[in-house]
Amino acid sequence: MKIFRVAQHNFIQDLSGEGARLFGGRWNKKGDAMIYFSEHLSLCVLELLAHMDYQFINNAYSFIEAEIPEKLLSELTQPMKVSADWRSNPPISQTQDYGSQWLQKQEQLALKVPSAVLPEAWNILINPKHQFVDQLKIVRTEPLRLDARLLKVEK
């Protein structure tokens, strides 16, 4: 399965999950490393636009295209069973607890979850401490070439 990730150039090679460990996320508590990918590059950009203050979006981003074996992927198709408020912002403890417990179980390398930004699309959570993390294969890394209409232009 192909998956994508967007990050600033200086962090694009970091697949430790350190950012999520330091700050937490929708699907992990602070202290638990997790890497957030998406099933499409366009969803990565939508997630970036939803999470970043517009003034900080610039040309300093790259993307990774990677592949993981589908046999190492589990799927959460009904996040409302975790909580009816799973899309809340900021993220709620129930979704963070769910993801952190998933990490600790070490059963699968990846967990496919609906995007809170666009629930019809999927994010892929990677456990960077899983025994098969070496099966996450980087296909390419390139600069993210956003349309100038999405960028704040300094005058």
Secondary structure, DSSP 8 states (H G I E B T S, - for coil): -EEEEEEEGGGTT--S-HHHHHH-BTTB-TT---EEEESSHHHHHHHHHHHS-GGG--S-EEEEEEE--GGGEEE---GGGT-TTTT-SS--HHHHHHHHHHHHHT--SEEEEE-SSSTTSEEEEE-TTSTTGGG-EEEEEEE----GGGS----
